Amino acid sequence: MLKDNAYGHGLIEIASMAKEFGIKKAVVKNLKEALKIKDYFEKILILSDNNITTYSHTFHIVVNDIKKIYQLPENTNVHLKIDTGMHRNGISKNQLKEAIQGLSSQNLNLTGVMTHHRSADKLSCEYYWQRSEFKLIKEEVIKICEQLFLPLPMFHSCNSAALFRTANFDDDFARAGIATYGYIENDLAFDKIDLRPVLSLWGEKISTRVLKKNQAIGYGGTYKAYKNVTVSTYDIGYGDGFLRINENQHYQTPKGYKVLGRVSMDSLSLDSDDEKVCIFDDAKPLAKIHNTISYEIITTLSTELEREIK
Ligand SMILES: *Cc1c(COP(=O)(O)O)cnc(C)c1O
């Protein structure tokens, strides 16, 4: 799953590593992303793009709404999204026949049938009823395809959360996103899954000074030194996707340096004078501070930040 600049990790960087590891299929949000990585994969699934005007052998286009069938160029490879309860995108079960016949009449290839879980990360029965809905859909699709003498499409339904809950995996592939990058947000009640975040954000020093006792630093002077302290600014700010930290919250880097005062657009201040500082190597503590999830912390990282594979 490489959408949104590979969850902020760098589209080309992660695509080239995925290829190295023998991965042949990728998923992106739109055509723009797909074009950037078309030479890395055999198949690229495009989740939501309304402006597909030319056919590509490599690209497989998700149809999220039955009307879209009539707007795609001939021969396009299509994955039909089925709404099994999330009620966000996809056609309903009773539109299956109409949709598959529509695809045939438009000379489009049905290469996949998919759904998406709305709460696979939660300890509840929701995952199970969506899964049983999808099982019925598979059976129905197979029946329709046999009637119409169409080749069978591939089936897929699992994101990271669902994948780790699926004991008898019987789809053709999974759409693993966040877990690829070392995070999982499943309820603590589930078995612990030992994943390690792969990304760390580093800042370089811009300047250093001694902040004298009672001097305050940054916009609004919200942090006041209670003793003389050496402080430096580093070249990471909210313009780079490192969000401002609420004044009631405290954040320390992995080495224990404190963010002092407000985060500026292009810099932040730490009680450090190291030349380079790791700002974070795990998005979860930051997600907690910002009352959000790891996904948001990593996908908001600016595309302009230099990515380096170690
Ligand atoms: C983003 C996305 C995924 C991946 O979800 P993760 O929770 O990151 O594994 C899978 N399927 C669809 C349709 C998505 O939009």
The ligand as a Tripos MOL2 file, in Angstrom:
@<TRIPOS>MOLECULE
LIG
   15    15     1     0     0
SMALL
NO_CHARGES

@<TRIPOS>ATOM
      1 C1         -5.5990    2.7380    3.1550 C.3       1 LIG1
      2 C2         -6.3400    1.5500    2.7560 C.ar      1 LIG1
      3 C3         -5.9040    0.2640    3.1390 C.ar      1 LIG1
      4 C4         -4.7400    0.0310    4.0650 C.3       1 LIG1
      5 O1         -5.1550    0.1950    5.3940 O.3       1 LIG1
      6 P1         -4.1540   -0.0120    6.6150 P.3       1 LIG1
      7 O2         -5.0300    0.1390    7.7890 O.co2     1 LIG1
      8 O3         -3.1450    1.0740    6.5280 O.co2     1 LIG1
      9 O4         -3.5460   -1.3610    6.4660 O.co2     1 LIG1
     10 C5         -6.5710   -0.8290    2.6140 C.ar      1 LIG1
     11 N1         -7.6350   -0.6720    1.7930 N.ar      1 LIG1
     12 C6         -8.0960    0.5310    1.4370 C.ar      1 LIG1
     13 C7         -9.2680    0.6130    0.5450 C.3       1 LIG1
     14 C8         -7.4820    1.6880    1.9130 C.ar      1 LIG1
     15 O5         -7.9480    2.8820    1.5560 O.3       1 LIG1
@<TRIPOS>BOND
     1     1     2 1
     2     2     3 ar
     3     2    14 ar
     4     3     4 1
     5     3    10 ar
     6     4     5 1
     7     5     6 1
     8     6     7 2
     9     6     8 1
    10     6     9 1
    11    10    11 ar
    12    11    12 ar
    13    12    13 1
    14    12    14 ar
    15    14    15 1
@<TRIPOS>SUBSTRUCTURE
     1 LIG1         1 GROUP 0 **** ****
